[in-house]
């Protein structure tokens, strides 16, 4: 805030505010996902995730857009960014704080597209990444205690377990439209662990004792949450319930 005195004989001040630079640039991202392909391996021994996410994106704004911002968990890192035909895209990557929530740190990726995408146009971006998964309890999100753990692992946008569209302003991120999207999620985990989410499921065992679980959403979904744990299952009447052994009585009651 700055003040300016007006006139030598007039006893009043004109007050005006100068918005910080980040506030002047806090527009929501220009793209929304139409389709998401997630391919990850779960490493319990090192508490790590590794793999890729591919977005088919649509420009929802009334102007052309040539840059995309993603945010990722602060202990994760992208190793490459490519477009739909596999060509490398230019990007920068930095661990930064949110402007309107300074305790929240994320790894921000700024991707430069080879050409501007017109309003309503689409593009495809693949991000290869890996790292450790940690929660965000320090910013008041007491439910986000996510980590790769043998007892239970959840892979979701809340903890930025995969690169999500967004910038460094929570207010701006909330203004971006969030239409439902389709997804194809393949998660590789040790045998003995089940992978749970919605959609049509298939399993592929591997010689190293791991299993890839693949889920196809079918119809669009508002979110993608994937759980990995030593689940048991009950299947009846087209309904599938995943449950932990200690919850078996409750699971049967729900079914």
Backbone as CSV, one residue per row, in Angstrom:
resi,resn,N_x,N_y,N_z,CA_x,CA_y,CA_z,C_x,C_y,C_z
1,UNK,0.848,-1.181,0.000,0.000,0.000,0.000,0.892,1.241,0.000
2,UNK,0.522,2.222,-0.832,1.230,3.499,-0.862,0.227,4.635,-0.628
3,UNK,0.726,5.813,-0.133,-0.158,6.960,0.067,0.414,8.159,-0.664
4,UNK,-0.473,9.034,-1.114,-0.078,10.243,-1.850,-0.846,11.419,-1.263
5,UNK,-0.123,12.459,-0.798,-0.790,13.654,-0.266,-1.142,14.568,-1.430
6,UNK,-2.373,15.040,-1.452,-2.870,15.853,-2.563,-3.113,17.274,-2.087
7,UNK,-2.353,18.256,-2.599,-2.580,19.682,-2.300,-2.013,20.085,-0.953
8,UNK,-1.304,21.263,-0.919,-0.682,21.711,0.326,-1.710,22.140,1.353
9,UNK,-2.889,22.631,0.897,-3.875,23.181,1.820,-5.039,22.213,2.095
10,UNK,-4.906,20.989,1.632,-5.991,20.035,1.820,-5.480,18.895,2.704
11,UNK,-6.163,18.692,3.810,-5.698,17.711,4.789,-6.264,16.324,4.563
12,UNK,-6.065,15.756,3.410,-6.498,14.366,3.207,-5.453,13.643,2.364
13,UNK,-5.515,12.370,2.425,-4.585,11.517,1.677,-5.375,10.634,0.722
14,UNK,-4.829,10.418,-0.442,-5.381,9.477,-1.405,-4.621,8.164,-1.250
15,UNK,-5.336,7.127,-0.889,-4.717,5.818,-0.680,-4.978,4.930,-1.886
16,UNK,-3.958,4.215,-2.291,-4.155,3.229,-3.362,-3.246,2.049,-3.093
17,UNK,-3.622,0.917,-3.657,-2.923,-0.338,-3.432,-2.229,-0.773,-4.709
18,UNK,-1.004,-1.262,-4.542,-0.270,-1.845,-5.666,-0.274,-3.352,-5.482
19,UNK,-0.953,-4.040,-6.346,-1.045,-5.502,-6.220,0.310,-6.137,-6.465
20,UNK,0.661,-7.177,-5.704,1.928,-7.859,-5.955,1.951,-8.459,-7.345
21,UNK,3.149,-8.686,-7.860,3.279,-9.175,-9.234,2.567,-10.491,-9.443
22,UNK,2.610,-11.392,-8.423,1.972,-12.691,-8.606,0.460,-12.567,-8.752
23,UNK,-0.139,-11.567,-8.057,-1.589,-11.397,-8.147,-2.000,-10.946,-9.539
24,UNK,-1.136,-10.156,-10.199,-1.451,-9.697,-11.542,-1.349,-10.820,-12.563
25,UNK,-0.677,-11.923,-12.184,-0.451,-13.031,-13.109,-1.209,-14.277,-12.680
26,UNK,-2.143,-14.142,-11.715,-2.804,-15.290,-11.123,-4.068,-15.670,-11.886
27,UNK,-3.930,-15.903,-13.174,-5.052,-16.376,-13.976,-5.064,-17.896,-13.941
28,UNK,-6.233,-18.528,-14.002,-6.270,-19.997,-14.012,-5.638,-20.551,-15.286
29,UNK,-5.191,-21.788,-15.207,-4.575,-22.433,-16.369,-5.559,-22.523,-17.524
30,UNK,-5.017,-22.460,-18.737,-5.857,-22.386,-19.939,-6.382,-23.739,-20.398
31,UNK,-5.901,-24.836,-19.785,-6.258,-26.161,-20.276,-6.989,-26.979,-19.216
32,UNK,-7.865,-27.858,-19.691,-8.503,-28.863,-18.842,-8.271,-30.233,-19.478
33,UNK,-8.204,-31.300,-18.667,-7.963,-32.635,-19.233,-9.224,-33.231,-19.852
34,UNK,-9.044,-33.863,-20.990,-10.130,-34.608,-21.621,-9.946,-36.108,-21.384
35,UNK,-8.666,-36.528,-21.380,-8.348,-37.941,-21.165,-6.989,-38.010,-20.455
36,UNK,-6.848,-38.979,-19.551,-5.618,-39.145,-18.776,-5.163,-40.597,-18.861
37,UNK,-3.864,-40.791,-19.120,-3.280,-42.131,-19.097,-2.159,-42.130,-18.057
38,UNK,-2.330,-42.944,-17.018,-1.370,-43.014,-15.919,-0.713,-44.381,-15.912
39,UNK,0.629,-44.410,-15.900,1.384,-45.665,-15.850,2.442,-45.540,-14.756
40,UNK,2.294,-46.311,-13.670,3.179,-46.181,-12.524,3.607,-47.543,-11.992
41,UNK,4.808,-47.566,-11.391,5.278,-48.706,-10.616,5.410,-48.258,-9.167
42,UNK,5.033,-49.137,-8.245,5.076,-48.845,-6.822,6.273,-49.577,-6.209
43,UNK,7.163,-48.834,-5.576,8.354,-49.391,-4.931,8.214,-49.195,-3.419
44,UNK,7.721,-50.228,-2.742,7.499,-50.110,-1.301,8.802,-49.939,-0.524
45,UNK,9.872,-50.592,-0.958,11.119,-50.565,-0.193,11.723,-49.171,-0.129
46,UNK,11.533,-48.381,-1.184,12.089,-47.023,-1.216,11.007,-45.952,-1.097
47,UNK,9.773,-46.374,-0.877,8.645,-45.440,-0.720,8.531,-44.511,-1.926
48,UNK,8.671,-45.083,-3.125,8.709,-44.275,-4.344,7.663,-44.717,-5.357
49,UNK,7.303,-43.766,-6.198,6.517,-44.017,-7.397,7.368,-43.626,-8.604
50,UNK,7.201,-44.336,-9.712,7.918,-43.990,-10.934,7.068,-44.377,-12.128
51,UNK,7.061,-43.512,-13.141,6.288,-43.818,-14.332,5.995,-42.579,-15.140
52,UNK,4.785,-42.506,-15.684,4.432,-41.386,-16.553,2.943,-41.099,-16.475
53,UNK,2.602,-39.877,-16.877,1.203,-39.503,-17.063,1.098,-38.784,-18.401
54,UNK,0.073,-39.134,-19.163,-0.169,-38.511,-20.460,-1.538,-37.839,-20.429
55,UNK,-1.549,-36.558,-20.741,-2.785,-35.787,-20.768,-3.180,-35.452,-22.191
56,UNK,-4.441,-35.624,-22.520,-5.029,-34.981,-23.691,-5.763,-33.757,-23.164
57,UNK,-5.316,-32.575,-23.587,-5.776,-31.320,-23.013,-6.591,-30.513,-24.013
58,UNK,-7.547,-29.748,-23.503,-8.356,-28.851,-24.323,-8.236,-27.429,-23.793
59,UNK,-8.031,-26.482,-24.684,-7.993,-25.065,-24.311,-9.422,-24.565,-24.116
60,UNK,-9.783,-24.274,-22.874,-11.152,-23.867,-22.567,-11.346,-22.354,-22.644
61,UNK,-10.276,-21.594,-22.827,-10.357,-20.135,-22.790,-10.684,-19.550,-24.169
62,UNK,-11.026,-18.254,-24.268,-11.321,-17.628,-25.556,-10.078,-17.122,-26.290
63,UNK,-8.895,-17.505,-25.846,-7.662,-17.035,-26.495,-6.699,-18.209,-26.687
64,UNK,-5.792,-18.057,-27.631,-4.793,-19.096,-27.875,-3.840,-19.199,-26.687
65,UNK,-3.320,-20.409,-26.443,-2.421,-20.638,-25.311,-1.221,-21.450,-25.776
66,UNK,-0.045,-21.049,-25.333,1.181,-21.726,-25.765,2.018,-22.251,-24.604
67,UNK,1.510,-22.129,-23.365,2.233,-22.623,-22.196,1.275,-23.370,-21.276
68,UNK,1.797,-24.386,-20.602,1.008,-25.156,-19.644,1.812,-25.286,-18.357
69,UNK,1.163,-25.103,-17.224,1.810,-25.275,-15.924,1.230,-26.498,-15.218
70,UNK,2.128,-27.324,-14.693,1.750,-28.472,-13.875,2.405,-28.324,-12.507
71,UNK,1.759,-28.872,-11.484,2.365,-28.921,-10.161,2.429,-30.372,-9.701
72,UNK,3.522,-30.708,-9.013,3.839,-32.075,-8.630,4.305,-32.073,-7.176
73,UNK,4.175,-33.197,-6.499,4.628,-33.306,-5.119,6.073,-32.832,-4.981
74,UNK,6.373,-32.132,-3.894,7.657,-31.450,-3.750,8.864,-32.385,-3.727
75,UNK,8.663,-33.677,-3.440,9.769,-34.627,-3.442,9.804,-35.482,-4.696
76,UNK,9.094,-35.028,-5.734,9.103,-35.726,-7.011,9.714,-34.845,-8.081
77,UNK,10.134,-35.472,-9.185,10.826,-34.729,-10.222,10.513,-35.321,-11.595
78,UNK,10.265,-34.455,-12.560,10.064,-34.888,-13.941,11.415,-35.117,-14.603
79,UNK,11.481,-36.145,-15.450,12.720,-36.434,-16.173,12.617,-36.131,-17.652
80,UNK,11.402,-36.073,-18.196,11.223,-35.687,-19.595,9.772,-35.287,-19.826
81,UNK,9.573,-34.421,-20.827,8.238,-33.996,-21.238,8.186,-34.066,-22.753
82,UNK,7.197,-34.768,-23.298,7.073,-34.939,-24.746,5.642,-34.667,-25.184
83,UNK,5.460,-34.476,-26.491,4.107,-34.276,-27.022,3.564,-35.594,-27.580
84,UNK,2.465,-35.507,-28.295,1.784,-36.707,-28.756,2.585,-37.602,-29.674
85,UNK,3.520,-37.037,-30.448,4.315,-37.865,-31.357,5.677,-38.237,-30.774
86,UNK,5.881,-37.957,-29.487,7.124,-38.330,-28.827,8.225,-37.298,-28.909
87,UNK,7.968,-36.148,-29.533,8.982,-35.096,-29.628,9.139,-34.392,-28.280
88,UNK,10.384,-34.075,-27.932,10.662,-33.419,-26.661,10.096,-32.007,-26.646
89,UNK,9.556,-31.611,-25.499,9.054,-30.264,-25.301,9.955,-29.527,-24.316
90,UNK,10.101,-28.234,-24.527,10.896,-27.424,-23.609,10.097,-27.190,-22.321
91,UNK,10.803,-27.310,-21.186,10.140,-27.062,-19.910,11.158,-26.618,-18.866
92,UNK,10.652,-25.937,-17.853,11.453,-25.594,-16.683,10.837,-26.286,-15.476
93,UNK,11.631,-26.435,-14.428,11.175,-27.166,-13.251,11.842,-26.584,-12.010
94,UNK,11.019,-26.190,-11.026,11.544,-25.597,-9.801,10.638,-25.943,-8.631
95,UNK,11.222,-26.173,-7.468,10.447,-26.332,-6.236,10.178,-24.937,-5.688
96,UNK,8.879,-24.565,-5.613,8.478,-23.208,-5.260,7.333,-23.241,-4.261
97,UNK,7.067,-22.074,-3.658,5.962,-21.929,-2.720,4.749,-21.319,-3.416
98,UNK,3.566,-21.665,-2.912,2.350,-21.011,-3.367,2.376,-19.554,-2.909
99,UNK,1.939,-18.655,-3.781,1.911,-17.239,-3.437,0.900,-16.945,-2.339
100,UNK,-0.231,-17.635,-2.362,-1.276,-17.360,-1.371,-1.353,-18.437,-0.292
101,UNK,-0.354,-19.300,-0.208,-0.265,-20.327,0.828,1.206,-20.698,0.975
102,UNK,2.035,-19.788,1.538,3.497,-19.923,1.488,4.066,-21.183,2.116
103,UNK,3.312,-21.867,2.980,3.837,-23.093,3.577,3.740,-24.281,2.614
104,UNK,2.996,-24.100,1.526,2.794,-25.196,0.584,3.840,-25.126,-0.526
105,UNK,4.681,-26.150,-0.585,5.725,-26.224,-1.606,5.379,-27.309,-2.630
106,UNK,5.634,-27.002,-3.889,5.385,-27.940,-4.974,6.516,-27.855,-5.990
107,UNK,6.626,-28.878,-6.795,7.536,-28.841,-7.935,6.707,-28.361,-9.129
108,UNK,7.002,-27.155,-9.621,6.242,-26.612,-10.742,6.967,-26.866,-12.056
109,UNK,6.214,-27.397,-13.026,6.720,-27.596,-14.378,6.013,-26.615,-15.298
110,UNK,6.799,-25.806,-16.013,6.246,-24.908,-17.020,6.642,-25.444,-18.391
111,UNK,5.654,-25.862,-19.161,5.888,-26.504,-20.454,5.555,-25.525,-21.574
112,UNK,6.473,-25.410,-22.538,6.264,-24.551,-23.707,5.844,-25.417,-24.893
113,UNK,4.695,-25.112,-25.461,4.190,-25.876,-26.602,4.840,-25.392,-27.889
114,UNK,4.972,-26.267,-28.896,5.625,-25.866,-30.148,4.832,-24.831,-30.933
115,UNK,3.528,-24.755,-30.693,2.694,-23.751,-31.358,1.495,-23.454,-30.471
116,UNK,0.936,-22.255,-30.543,-0.230,-21.911,-29.724,-1.430,-22.794,-30.065
117,UNK,-2.185,-23.165,-29.047,-3.398,-23.970,-29.227,-4.599,-23.026,-29.206
118,UNK,-5.395,-22.991,-30.271,-6.525,-22.050,-30.327,-7.631,-22.430,-29.358
119,UNK,-8.566,-21.538,-29.089,-9.702,-21.862,-28.222,-10.427,-23.117,-28.716
120,UNK,-10.672,-24.050,-27.820,-11.334,-25.298,-28.177,-10.407,-26.333,-28.771
121,UNK,-9.165,-25.964,-29.045,-8.206,-26.900,-29.618,-7.612,-27.827,-28.568
122,UNK,-6.962,-28.891,-29.022,-6.420,-29.897,-28.123,-4.939,-30.145,-28.376
123,UNK,-4.283,-30.662,-27.365,-2.891,-31.080,-27.478,-2.663,-32.233,-26.522
124,UNK,-1.543,-32.935,-26.689,-1.228,-34.072,-25.825,0.161,-33.872,-25.233
125,UNK,0.287,-34.127,-23.935,1.559,-33.975,-23.234,1.789,-35.202,-22.355
126,UNK,3.009,-35.760,-22.459,3.413,-36.867,-21.588,4.540,-36.384,-20.682
127,UNK,4.432,-36.708,-19.391,5.448,-36.354,-18.404,5.943,-37.632,-17.736
128,UNK,7.241,-37.899,-17.848,7.869,-38.996,-17.115,8.401,-38.428,-15.804
129,UNK,8.149,-39.123,-14.704,8.539,-38.577,-13.409,8.747,-39.701,-12.404
130,UNK,9.331,-39.360,-11.254,9.545,-40.323,-10.171,9.838,-39.560,-8.896
131,UNK,9.748,-40.257,-7.767,10.110,-39.633,-6.501,9.350,-40.204,-5.330
132,UNK,9.628,-39.646,-4.174,8.963,-40.059,-2.942,7.671,-39.278,-2.752
133,UNK,6.706,-39.927,-2.144,5.398,-39.326,-1.914,5.285,-38.917,-0.453
134,UNK,4.970,-37.654,-0.205,4.763,-37.155,1.162,3.467,-36.360,1.207
135,UNK,2.936,-36.179,2.415,1.666,-35.484,2.582,1.817,-33.981,2.707
136,UNK,0.703,-33.327,3.055,0.684,-31.870,3.191,-0.013,-31.470,4.486
137,UNK,0.269,-32.182,5.568,-0.364,-31.853,6.847,0.087,-30.494,7.372
138,UNK,1.293,-30.054,6.999,1.824,-28.796,7.541,1.055,-27.577,7.059
139,UNK,0.247,-27.725,6.004,-0.542,-26.591,5.530,-1.993,-26.677,6.025
140,UNK,-2.241,-27.584,6.976,-3.573,-27.723,7.535,-4.405,-28.817,6.914
141,UNK,-3.876,-29.512,5.910,-4.606,-30.620,5.281,-4.304,-31.888,6.065
142,UNK,-4.931,-32.045,7.215,-4.590,-33.134,8.124,-4.929,-34.504,7.539
143,UNK,-5.797,-34.551,6.533,-6.156,-35.833,5.930,-5.157,-36.265,4.857
144,UNK,-4.273,-35.367,4.423,-3.327,-35.696,3.351,-2.002,-36.133,3.982
145,UNK,-1.957,-37.387,4.412,-0.772,-37.984,5.015,-0.161,-39.023,4.073
146,UNK,-0.350,-38.837,2.782,-0.038,-39.848,1.792,1.443,-40.227,1.785
147,UNK,1.702,-41.521,1.633,3.038,-42.051,1.462,2.917,-43.439,0.848
148,UNK,3.993,-43.904,0.244,4.019,-45.265,-0.288,4.327,-46.194,0.874
149,UNK,3.358,-47.036,1.230,3.464,-47.845,2.438,2.875,-49.231,2.165
150,UNK,3.457,-50.250,2.796,2.965,-51.613,2.572,1.559,-51.812,3.121
151,UNK,1.162,-51.020,4.123,-0.171,-51.170,4.707,-1.245,-50.573,3.811
152,UNK,-0.958,-49.420,3.218,-1.954,-48.743,2.381,-1.283,-47.590,1.654
153,UNK,-1.521,-47.496,0.374,-1.012,-46.393,-0.445,-2.158,-45.838,-1.273
154,UNK,-2.283,-44.518,-1.290,-3.262,-43.890,-2.172,-2.532,-42.937,-3.109
155,UNK,-2.906,-42.989,-4.374,-2.301,-42.163,-5.421,-3.403,-41.227,-5.908
156,UNK,-3.255,-39.918,-5.603,-4.341,-38.977,-5.893,-3.787,-37.567,-6.068
157,UNK,-4.631,-36.715,-6.642,-4.231,-35.340,-6.894,-4.068,-34.541,-5.605
158,UNK,-4.795,-34.885,-4.557,-4.722,-34.131,-3.304,-3.282,-33.969,-2.826
159,UNK,-2.475,-35.037,-2.936,-1.072,-34.988,-2.521,-0.144,-34.790,-3.714
160,UNK,-0.722,-34.529,-4.886,0.057,-34.338,-6.113,0.967,-35.539,-6.372
161,UNK,0.393,-36.730,-6.271,1.123,-37.963,-6.556,1.396,-38.130,-8.041
162,UNK,0.759,-37.306,-8.846,1.069,-37.215,-10.277,0.936,-35.752,-10.684
163,UNK,1.640,-35.330,-11.735,1.552,-33.921,-12.149,0.102,-33.525,-12.447
164,UNK,-0.327,-32.436,-11.838,-1.686,-31.942,-12.025,-1.642,-30.557,-12.641
165,UNK,-2.630,-30.229,-13.447,-2.714,-28.895,-14.020,-2.871,-27.860,-12.906
166,UNK,-2.116,-26.783,-12.985,-2.256,-25.738,-11.989,-1.006,-24.902,-11.862
167,UNK,-1.176,-23.750,-11.204,-0.067,-22.849,-10.952,0.152,-22.658,-9.469
168,UNK,0.782,-21.542,-9.113,1.178,-21.291,-7.729,0.194,-20.413,-6.971
169,UNK,-1.053,-20.395,-7.392,-2.104,-19.654,-6.710,-3.292,-20.582,-6.488
170,UNK,-3.612,-20.846,-5.217,-4.749,-21.705,-4.923,-6.045,-21.064,-5.410
171,UNK,-6.142,-19.743,-5.260,-7.351,-19.048,-5.708,-7.548,-19.201,-7.214
172,UNK,-6.468,-19.055,-7.980,-6.564,-19.202,-9.435,-6.886,-20.639,-9.816
173,UNK,-6.282,-21.602,-9.133,-6.539,-23.010,-9.448,-8.003,-23.375,-9.222
174,UNK,-8.613,-22.758,-8.224,-10.022,-23.046,-7.948,-10.947,-22.471,-9.020
175,UNK,-10.479,-21.478,-9.761,-11.317,-20.867,-10.793,-11.290,-21.634,-12.113
176,UNK,-10.349,-22.562,-12.251,-10.286,-23.319,-13.506,-11.434,-24.326,-13.564
177,UNK,-12.136,-24.421,-14.686,-13.194,-25.430,-14.821,-12.622,-26.836,-14.627
178,UNK,-13.427,-27.730,-14.082,-12.989,-29.101,-13.857,-14.013,-30.089,-14.418
179,UNK,-14.097,-30.177,-15.725,-15.030,-31.132,-16.321,-14.539,-32.562,-16.105
180,UNK,-15.425,-33.545,-16.115,-14.994,-34.945,-15.977,-14.159,-35.391,-17.178
181,UNK,-13.352,-36.414,-16.974,-12.450,-36.902,-18.010,-12.417,-38.431,-17.980
182,UNK,-11.995,-39.030,-19.058,-11.790,-40.469,-19.087,-10.351,-40.774,-18.672
183,UNK,-10.117,-42.006,-18.229,-8.758,-42.372,-17.835,-8.456,-43.834,-18.139
184,UNK,-7.157,-44.092,-18.260,-6.599,-45.426,-18.444,-5.436,-45.516,-17.462
185,UNK,-5.618,-46.229,-16.355,-4.621,-46.268,-15.289,-4.018,-47.658,-15.173
186,UNK,-2.694,-47.756,-15.308,-1.971,-49.019,-15.164,-0.976,-48.877,-14.012
187,UNK,-1.156,-49.683,-12.979,-0.321,-49.614,-11.787,0.338,-50.974,-11.577
188,UNK,1.667,-50.965,-11.504,2.429,-52.205,-11.304,2.846,-52.301,-9.841
189,UNK,2.457,-53.395,-9.195,2.724,-53.577,-7.775,3.106,-55.026,-7.519
190,UNK,3.755,-55.307,-6.377,4.096,-56.703,-6.059,2.849,-57.573,-5.955
191,UNK,2.983,-58.836,-6.335,1.860,-59.757,-6.170,1.526,-59.851,-4.683
192,UNK,0.271,-60.051,-4.380,-0.171,-60.002,-2.990,-0.802,-58.675,-2.642
193,UNK,-0.557,-57.675,-3.503,-1.200,-56.374,-3.343,-2.242,-56.205,-4.436
194,UNK,-3.372,-55.644,-4.066,-4.413,-55.364,-5.033,-4.460,-53.869,-5.281
195,UNK,-4.817,-53.503,-6.492,-4.954,-52.100,-6.881,-6.437,-51.828,-7.101
196,UNK,-6.933,-50.779,-6.486,-8.370,-50.507,-6.510,-8.661,-49.110,-7.027
197,UNK,-9.567,-49.036,-7.993,-10.192,-47.792,-8.424,-11.421,-48.185,-9.222
198,UNK,-12.082,-47.225,-9.846,-13.274,-47.552,-10.596,-12.964,-47.895,-12.043
199,UNK,-13.855,-48.625,-12.685,-13.698,-48.932,-14.101,-13.528,-50.414,-14.384
200,UNK,-13.328,-50.724,-15.654,-13.122,-52.106,-16.093,-11.684,-52.518,-15.806
201,UNK,-11.506,-53.654,-15.131,-10.185,-54.044,-14.657,-9.646,-55.254,-15.408
202,UNK,-8.310,-55.267,-15.605,-7.607,-56.446,-16.118,-6.273,-56.529,-15.393
203,UNK,-5.665,-57.737,-15.366,-4.411,-57.949,-14.652,-3.421,-58.676,-15.548
204,UNK,-2.145,-58.248,-15.463,-1.071,-58.898,-16.217,0.053,-59.240,-15.260
205,UNK,0.294,-60.551,-14.983,1.398,-60.933,-14.110,2.730,-60.878,-14.851
206,UNK,3.818,-60.616,-14.116,5.150,-60.549,-14.694,6.075,-61.553,-14.000
207,UNK,7.156,-61.909,-14.700,8.073,-62.929,-14.195,8.780,-62.513,-12.915
208,UNK,8.873,-61.200,-12.657,9.578,-60.733,-11.460,8.702,-60.712,-10.212
209,UNK,7.506,-61.280,-10.305,6.630,-61.341,-9.137,5.741,-60.129,-8.950
210,UNK,5.678,-59.262,-9.939,4.782,-58.108,-9.884,3.582,-58.331,-10.799
211,UNK,2.575,-57.519,-10.600,1.350,-57.594,-11.405,0.974,-56.180,-11.821
212,UNK,0.636,-56.004,-13.097,0.112,-54.716,-13.567,-1.406,-54.780,-13.586
213,UNK,-2.004,-53.882,-12.842,-3.459,-53.735,-12.813,-3.828,-52.570,-13.726
214,UNK,-4.740,-52.825,-14.654,-5.162,-51.776,-15.583,-6.655,-51.512,-15.426
215,UNK,-6.999,-50.240,-15.284,-8.391,-49.833,-15.148,-8.749,-48.847,-16.256
216,UNK,-9.843,-49.123,-16.948,-10.384,-48.213,-17.960,-11.672,-47.608,-17.412
217,UNK,-11.759,-46.281,-17.434,-12.885,-45.612,-16.782,-14.214,-45.850,-17.485
218,UNK,-14.178,-46.040,-18.804,-15.439,-46.133,-19.538,-16.037,-44.761,-19.712
219,UNK,-16.902,-44.348,-18.797,-17.487,-43.010,-18.874,-16.607,-42.010,-18.131
220,UNK,-16.748,-40.718,-18.422,-15.923,-39.698,-17.754,-16.109,-39.686,-16.243
221,UNK,-15.032,-39.347,-15.548,-15.022,-39.301,-14.082,-14.519,-37.940,-13.625
222,UNK,-14.972,-37.443,-12.461,-14.503,-36.136,-11.969,-13.125,-36.190,-11.318
223,UNK,-12.607,-37.395,-11.043,-11.304,-37.504,-10.386,-10.724,-38.900,-10.632
224,UNK,-9.436,-39.061,-10.270,-8.756,-40.353,-10.350,-8.033,-40.588,-9.040
225,UNK,-8.539,-41.515,-8.246,-7.898,-41.952,-7.000,-7.614,-43.441,-7.121
226,UNK,-6.374,-43.847,-6.855,-5.977,-45.247,-6.959,-5.410,-45.698,-5.618
227,UNK,-5.878,-46.841,-5.104,-5.402,-47.384,-3.838,-4.642,-48.683,-4.074
228,UNK,-3.552,-48.875,-3.330,-2.742,-50.092,-3.405,-2.572,-50.617,-1.986
229,UNK,-2.999,-51.862,-1.737,-2.931,-52.418,-0.386,-3.143,-53.933,-0.459
230,UNK,-2.879,-54.653,0.636,-3.174,-56.094,0.673,-4.669,-56.319,0.887
231,UNK,-5.455,-55.881,-0.088,-6.907,-55.971,0.011,-7.385,-57.415,-0.167
232,UNK,-8.576,-57.676,0.370,-9.413,-58.797,-0.035,-10.567,-58.193,-0.822
233,UNK,-11.312,-59.043,-1.535,-12.434,-58.533,-2.327,-13.673,-59.400,-2.144
234,UNK,-14.810,-58.767,-2.300,-16.094,-59.451,-2.440,-16.707,-58.953,-3.740
235,UNK,-17.150,-59.883,-4.577,-17.782,-59.515,-5.839,-19.122,-60.225,-5.927
236,UNK,-20.184,-59.456,-6.151,-21.517,-60.039,-6.273,-22.422,-59.053,-6.986
237,UNK,-23.213,-59.563,-7.912,-24.214,-58.734,-8.586,-23.637,-57.547,-9.315
238,UNK,-22.426,-57.682,-9.843,-21.801,-56.584,-10.564,-21.158,-55.541,-9.675
239,UNK,-21.129,-55.785,-8.364,-20.524,-54.862,-7.402,-19.225,-55.483,-6.874
240,UNK,-18.178,-54.691,-6.793,-16.878,-55.150,-6.296,-16.470,-54.298,-5.100
241,UNK,-16.223,-54.930,-3.961,-15.801,-54.233,-2.751,-14.385,-54.679,-2.391
242,UNK,-13.481,-53.705,-2.254,-12.130,-53.958,-1.760,-12.115,-53.621,-0.264
243,UNK,-11.521,-54.485,0.543,-11.490,-54.205,1.974,-10.227,-54.798,2.586
244,UNK,-9.805,-54.199,3.711,-8.702,-54.738,4.485,-9.232,-55.831,5.412
245,UNK,-8.354,-56.777,5.743,-8.799,-57.966,6.477,-9.543,-57.616,7.766
246,UNK,-9.067,-56.605,8.467,-9.705,-56.215,9.729,-11.119,-55.701,9.546
247,UNK,-11.469,-55.332,8.303,-12.794,-54.769,8.031,-13.719,-55.777,7.342
248,UNK,-13.409,-57.056,7.443,-14.167,-58.066,6.686,-15.648,-58.120,7.079
249,UNK,-15.942,-57.986,8.362,-17.337,-58.030,8.796,-18.113,-56.862,8.206
250,UNK,-17.520,-55.687,8.286,-18.179,-54.504,7.720,-18.347,-54.597,6.219
251,UNK,-17.354,-55.178,5.529,-17.455,-55.321,4.083,-18.605,-56.222,3.694
252,UNK,-18.771,-57.328,4.408,-19.897,-58.242,4.118,-21.231,-57.567,4.404
253,UNK,-21.264,-56.741,5.455,-22.492,-56.027,5.786,-22.843,-55.047,4.667
254,UNK,-21.835,-54.342,4.137,-22.079,-53.394,3.037,-22.576,-54.130,1.802
255,UNK,-21.963,-55.288,1.484,-22.397,-56.038,0.307,-23.829,-56.540,0.480
